[in-house]
Amino acid sequence: MARLFSKSVLLFLFSIFVIACGKDNYDTPSSTLTGLVTYNGKPIGVRGSNASVKLQLWQEGFALRTPIDVYISQNGSFSSQLFDGQYKLVTVPGNGPWQHTADTVLVQVKGNSHVDFSVKPFFSLSEVEYQLEGEELIATFDLTHIDQTKTIEGISLLVNDTYFVDLGHFTGRETVTEKNEGTVSIRLNVREQLANQSSVFARVGVKISGITEAIYDNHVEKIK
């Protein structure tokens, strides 16, 4: 009985070993696709925390029609490990501070590849400048109204103690609502942050009415 039990245990362990070896023999993606989400050739800033904003890749000729989510960093960049082949890169309905479109970008991945993905945002930010005057932080930038069907819920100057700064992660915030276009200037008292935080990072963001994701400066400014 003991010999039979030992043989059963050995057979079980051998089966696990074979299965494990089989798993190790599967190929893993060896190519990297990098890129930027842009408008007029310039990167668009988004919320970089919580993997909130994404594009999707669909592989041409692949039997299983399952999209590959490609998450966008707060400076508008993205990166994905892929197998070589042809893919379609698309926006996701209801995701991102830009218009969803049925248009696709064909991407040929072979080794390390790069692609810029152009979108049409509802609003755009440019010429963003930050200035610290004593305990007051001033942000000034140009706001362009691109989609006239959309309005602004709020324009915010945000600060945080980490590099991730957005409407979900901040230690200080000042919001204005009276502008839809033109030059915007916002002032925020950062006395508490300068006194109590080892680092202070700043960023501006625009929340659009009825849209989950805001559009942000693609640059995060370190003020301390």
C-alpha positions in Angstrom: 0.0 0.0 0.0 2.9 2.4 0.9 4.6 1.6 -2.4 1.4 2.3 -4.3 1.0 5.5 -2.5 4.6 6.6 -3.3 4.1 5.8 -6.9 0.9 7.9 -7.0 2.7 10.8 -5.4 5.6 10.6 -7.8 3.2 10.5 -10.8 1.3 13.5 -9.4 4.6 15.5 -9.0 5.8 14.5 -12.4 2.5 15.7 -13.9 2.9 19.1 -12.2 6.5 19.3 -13.5 5.4 18.6 -17.1 2.6 21.2 -16.9 5.0 23.8 -15.5 7.5 23.1 -18.2 4.8 23.4 -20.8 3.8 26.8 -19.4 7.4 27.9 -19.5 7.6 27.0 -23.2 4.9 29.5 -24.2 6.3 32.5 -26.0 6.1 35.9 -24.3 5.8 39.2 -26.2 9.2 40.4 -27.1 8.5 43.7 -28.9 7.6 47.1 -27.4 5.3 49.6 -28.9 5.7 53.1 -27.5 3.8 56.3 -28.5 2.2 59.6 -27.7 -1.4 60.8 -27.7 -1.2 64.1 -29.5 -3.2 67.1 -30.8 -1.5 69.3 -33.5 1.6 67.3 -32.9 1.8 68.1 -29.1 1.2 65.5 -26.3 -2.0 65.7 -24.4 -1.9 65.5 -20.6 -4.3 63.1 -18.8 -4.8 61.6 -15.4 -2.0 59.2 -14.9 -3.1 57.5 -11.7 -5.5 54.6 -11.4 -5.0 53.5 -15.1 -7.9 55.8 -15.9 -7.3 56.7 -19.6 -6.6 54.2 -22.3 -6.5 53.3 -26.0 -7.1 49.8 -27.3 -5.2 47.6 -29.7 -6.8 44.9 -31.9 -4.6 42.4 -33.7 -5.3 41.9 -37.3 -6.2 38.3 -38.3 -6.2 37.1 -34.7 -8.8 34.5 -34.0 -9.7 35.7 -30.5 -11.1 39.2 -30.9 -10.1 40.5 -27.5 -8.7 44.1 -27.3 -5.4 44.9 -25.6 -5.8 47.9 -23.2 -3.0 50.5 -23.6 -2.9 52.8 -20.6 -1.8 56.4 -21.0 0.6 58.1 -18.7 0.0 61.6 -17.5 2.4 63.1 -20.0 0.4 61.5 -22.9 2.9 58.6 -23.5 2.1 54.9 -23.6 4.0 51.6 -23.9 2.9 48.0 -24.5 4.7 44.7 -24.8 3.4 42.9 -27.9 4.0 40.1 -30.4 5.1 41.2 -33.8 2.3 41.8 -36.2 -0.3 44.3 -37.5 -2.6 46.0 -35.0 -5.4 48.6 -35.1 -5.1 51.3 -32.5 -8.4 53.0 -31.5 -10.0 55.2 -29.0 -12.4 53.8 -26.4 -16.0 55.1 -26.3 -16.6 57.3 -23.2 -12.9 57.3 -22.2 -10.5 60.2 -22.4 -11.0 64.0 -22.7 -11.4 63.8 -26.5 -13.9 62.9 -29.2 -14.3 59.2 -29.8 -14.0 58.3 -33.5 -14.4 55.2 -35.6 -11.1 55.9 -37.3 -8.3 53.5 -36.6 -4.5 53.8 -36.9 -2.8 50.7 -38.4 0.4 49.9 -36.5 3.0 47.4 -37.8 4.9 46.1 -34.8 8.3 44.5 -35.4 10.8 44.8 -32.6 10.7 48.2 -30.9 8.2 50.4 -32.7 6.8 53.9 -32.1 3.5 55.6 -33.1 1.9 59.0 -32.4 -1.9 58.8 -32.1 -3.7 62.0 -32.9 -7.0 62.9 -31.2 -9.3 65.9 -31.1 -9.8 67.0 -27.5 -12.8 69.0 -26.4 -10.4 71.8 -25.1 -6.7 72.3 -25.3 -4.1 73.9 -23.0 -0.9 75.7 -24.2 1.8 78.1 -23.0 1.4 76.9 -19.4 3.6 78.8 -16.9 3.9 78.4 -13.2 5.3 81.1 -10.9 5.8 81.0 -7.1 5.6 84.4 -5.5 6.2 84.0 -1.8 3.5 81.6 -0.6 1.3 82.1 -3.6 1.5 79.9 -6.7 0.3 81.4 -10.0 -0.5 79.4 -13.1 -1.2 81.1 -16.4 -2.1 79.4 -19.7 -4.0 79.7 -22.9 -7.3 77.7 -23.2 -8.7 76.9 -26.6 -12.4 75.8 -27.0 -12.3 73.1 -29.7 -15.7 71.3 -29.5 -18.4 73.9 -29.2 -20.9 71.4 -27.9 -19.0 71.0 -24.7 -18.7 73.4 -21.7 -16.3 73.6 -18.8 -17.2 72.4 -15.3 -14.1 73.8 -13.7 -10.5 74.9 -14.3 -8.2 73.9 -11.5 -4.7 74.6 -10.2 -3.6 71.5 -8.2 -0.6 70.7 -6.0 0.4 67.4 -4.5 3.3 65.9 -2.6 4.0 63.3 -5.3 4.6 63.5 -9.0 1.1 62.3 -9.6 -1.1 65.3 -9.6 -4.7 65.2 -10.8 -8.3 65.8 -9.6 -8.2 62.5 -7.7 -4.8 63.2 -6.1 -4.0 66.6 -4.6 -3.2 68.3 -1.3 -4.3 71.8 -2.5 -6.7 73.1 -5.1 -8.1 76.3 -6.5 -10.9 76.2 -9.1 -12.4 78.8 -11.4 -15.5 78.4 -13.6 -16.0 81.6 -15.5 -13.8 80.9 -18.6 -14.4 78.8 -21.7 -11.5 80.2 -23.8 -8.7 82.7 -23.7 -5.9 83.3 -21.2 -6.5 81.8 -17.8 -4.7 82.8 -14.5 -5.3 81.0 -11.3 -3.7 81.7 -7.9 -3.4 79.2 -5.0 -2.0 79.8 -1.5 0.5 77.0 -0.9 1.8 78.1 2.5 0.7 74.8 4.2 2.2 72.6 1.5 5.5 74.5 1.4 5.7 74.2 5.2 4.7 70.6 5.7 5.5 68.7 2.5 9.0 67.6 1.5 8.1 68.0 -2.2 5.4 70.1 -3.9 4.3 69.4 -7.5 1.9 71.6 -9.5 -0.4 71.0 -12.5 -3.5 72.6 -14.1 -6.5 70.6 -15.3 -9.8 71.3 -17.0 -12.9 69.3 -16.2 -15.4 69.2 -19.0 -19.1 69.0 -18.2 -20.5 65.5 -18.7 -17.0 64.0 -19.4 -15.4 61.7 -16.8 -11.8 62.5 -17.6 -10.2 65.9 -17.5 -7.5 67.3 -19.7 -4.3 68.4 -18.0 -1.0 70.1 -18.7 1.3 67.4 -20.0 4.1 68.7 -17.8 4.2 68.5 -14.0 6.0 71.4 -12.4 8.1 70.9 -9.2 7.9 74.0 -7.1 9.7 72.5 -4.1 
